[in-house]
Amino acid sequence: MEEPRVSQATAVREIYGAIRDIPDFPKPGILFKDITPLLLDAALFRRAIDLMAAPFRASGVTRVVSIESRGFLLGAPIALAIEAGLVDDVLATGGTAQAAAKLVRNHGAQVVGFTFLIELDFLKGRERLKNERIEALLHYA
């Protein structure tokens, strides 16, 4: 049975609705974005993967690198979707993504761009990665 087609805006709204806020985790003052409800909904997870992969489908990417701790949950299906960027779940300060890009480049590979499920805009991680292509599906101000 084929899934009903929904607009990108509708899909993004549904994905936002699947992200649960956990206050004061892992420590006081942190608002953790829990993606578990998204992972439990196969159809919605597939839409999220399709939307995250779309900007890189025609880029000629041959390998996908994903970052621990939840990025690897997204990396494998995105690699499948684009038939092969760096994939992570959240862009916060940009430090992890910057370090991963350096690691990839130190091994002679090219970084085409980054795709994130969530960008925490208020932490300004994009500024640290200003010379990189950044795609993020969801934004929290």
C-alpha positions as CSV (number, residue, x, y, z in Angstrom):
1,M,0.0,0.0,0.0
2,E,1.4,3.4,-1.1
3,E,1.6,6.2,1.5
4,P,-0.5,9.3,0.7
5,R,1.6,12.2,-0.6
6,V,1.7,15.2,1.6
7,S,3.3,18.6,0.9
8,Q,6.8,19.3,2.3
9,A,5.3,21.9,4.6
10,T,2.8,19.4,6.0
11,A,5.5,16.8,6.5
12,V,7.8,19.2,8.3
13,R,4.9,20.2,10.6
14,E,4.3,16.5,11.4
15,I,8.0,16.0,12.1
16,Y,8.1,18.9,14.4
17,G,5.1,17.4,16.2
18,A,7.0,14.1,16.7
19,I,9.9,15.8,18.5
20,R,9.5,15.7,22.2
21,D,11.1,18.2,24.6
22,I,12.7,16.8,27.7
23,P,13.6,19.7,30.1
24,D,16.7,19.6,32.2
25,F,18.2,16.6,30.4
26,P,21.0,15.6,30.6
27,K,21.6,18.4,33.1
28,P,19.7,21.4,34.4
29,G,19.1,24.2,31.9
30,I,19.3,21.9,28.8
31,L,16.1,21.3,26.7
32,F,16.8,17.9,25.1
33,K,15.1,17.3,21.7
34,D,14.0,13.6,21.8
35,I,13.6,12.1,18.4
36,T,12.4,8.7,19.7
37,P,8.7,9.3,18.7
38,L,9.9,10.1,15.1
39,L,11.9,6.8,15.0
40,L,8.8,4.9,16.2
41,D,6.7,6.2,13.2
42,A,8.0,4.4,10.1
43,A,6.2,6.5,7.6
44,L,7.1,9.8,9.2
45,F,10.7,8.7,9.7
46,R,10.8,7.9,5.9
47,R,9.5,11.4,5.1
48,A,12.2,13.0,7.3
49,I,14.9,10.9,5.6
50,D,13.6,11.8,2.2
51,L,13.5,15.5,3.0
52,M,17.0,15.4,4.6
53,A,18.5,13.5,1.6
54,A,16.8,15.6,-1.1
55,P,19.4,18.5,-1.2
56,F,22.2,16.0,-1.9
57,R,20.5,13.5,-4.3
58,A,22.2,14.9,-7.4
59,S,25.5,15.9,-5.8
60,G,27.4,12.8,-6.7
61,V,28.1,11.8,-3.1
62,T,29.7,8.4,-2.9
63,R,30.0,8.1,0.9
64,V,27.9,9.3,3.9
65,V,29.5,9.9,7.2
66,S,27.3,10.2,10.3
67,I,28.1,11.3,13.8
68,E,27.5,9.5,17.0
69,S,25.3,9.5,19.2
70,R,22.1,9.7,17.2
71,G,23.5,10.7,13.7
72,F,24.2,7.1,12.8
73,L,20.4,6.4,13.1
74,L,19.9,8.8,10.2
75,G,23.1,8.3,8.2
76,A,22.4,4.8,6.9
77,P,18.9,5.5,5.5
78,I,20.1,8.8,4.0
79,A,23.0,6.9,2.3
80,L,20.5,4.5,0.9
81,A,18.2,7.4,-0.3
82,I,21.0,9.2,-2.2
83,E,22.6,5.9,-3.3
84,A,25.9,6.4,-1.7
85,G,27.9,15.1,3.4
86,L,28.0,14.4,6.8
87,V,24.8,13.4,8.7
88,D,24.0,14.2,12.3
89,D,20.9,14.6,14.3
90,V,21.4,18.0,15.8
91,L,23.5,21.1,14.9
92,A,24.1,22.8,18.2
93,T,27.4,24.7,18.6
94,G,28.9,23.1,15.4
95,G,32.0,21.8,17.2
96,T,31.3,18.1,16.5
97,A,30.5,18.7,12.9
98,Q,33.6,20.8,12.5
99,A,35.8,18.1,14.0
100,A,34.2,15.4,11.8
101,A,34.8,17.5,8.7
102,K,38.4,17.9,9.7
103,L,38.7,14.1,10.2
104,V,37.2,13.4,6.8
105,R,39.4,15.9,5.0
106,N,42.5,14.6,6.8
107,H,41.8,11.3,5.2
108,G,41.7,12.8,1.7
109,A,38.0,13.0,1.2
110,Q,35.8,16.0,0.3
111,V,33.0,17.2,2.4
112,V,30.0,18.1,0.2
113,G,27.8,19.4,3.0
114,F,26.0,18.6,6.2
115,T,22.4,17.7,6.8
116,F,20.8,17.8,10.2
117,L,17.4,16.8,11.4
118,I,17.4,19.6,14.0
119,E,19.3,22.9,14.1
120,L,19.3,24.8,17.4
121,D,19.6,28.3,15.9
122,F,20.1,30.0,19.2
123,L,23.5,28.2,19.6
124,K,24.8,29.6,16.3
125,G,26.5,26.4,15.2
126,R,26.1,27.5,11.6
127,E,28.5,30.4,12.2
128,R,31.3,27.9,13.1
129,L,30.6,26.1,9.8
130,K,30.2,29.2,7.7
131,N,32.2,27.8,4.8
132,E,30.2,24.6,4.6
133,R,26.9,23.8,3.0
134,I,24.4,23.3,5.8
135,E,20.9,21.8,5.4
136,A,18.6,21.4,8.4
137,L,15.0,20.1,8.4
138,L,13.8,21.6,11.7
139,H,14.8,24.8,13.3
140,Y,14.4,25.8,17.0
141,A,15.0,29.5,17.7
